[in-house]
């Protein structure tokens, strides 16, 4: 289930985001989390099953939503969690906004939405 990020999940969120290559540096990661906490156009969601196992972050720009981060705990990868997160974001934002992804996650986003385009 997709849940909005809350400050009490900061360490878990930072851990998940640290799996992304561009977020390896601790200072960069702290800056990213602070941006999600303070910028009203940045939204971070955590995927929870029994535990929190995924994170997806986005930025709302005028008429579009830009996915910036998608990360799944390595022990839960290849189970469709990333795709589920993308689908939930499309349900939340897709009626009002076009959804796209930043370059570092574009291929993964295309993979997650590939089946949608076939139907």
SULKA-V770018 format. One record per backbone hydrogen bond with DSSP energy under -0.5 kcal/mol. NH is the residue of the N-H (numbers start at 1). CO is the residue of the C=O. Records with the same first field share a line. If there is no record, write none. Layout:
# SULKA-V770018
NH=CO, CO
This chain:
# SULKA-V770018
3=46
5=44
9=6
10=7
13=9
14=10
15=11
16=12
17=13
18=14
19=16
20=17
23=20
24=21
29=25
30=26
31=27
32=28
33=29
34=30
35=31
36=32
37=33
38=34
39=35
40=38
42=39
43=58
45=56
46=3
47=54
48=1, 46
49=51
53=47, 51
54=47
55=71
56=45
57=69
58=43
59=66
60=41
61=59, 64
62=60
64=61
65=98
66=59
67=65, 100
68=57
69=57
71=55
73=53
76=73
77=74
79=76
84=80
85=81
86=82
87=83
88=84
89=85
90=86
91=87
92=88
93=89
94=90
96=93
97=93
98=63
100=65
102=67
105=102
106=102, 103
107=103
109=105
110=106
111=107
112=108
113=109
114=110, 111
117=113
118=114, 115
119=115
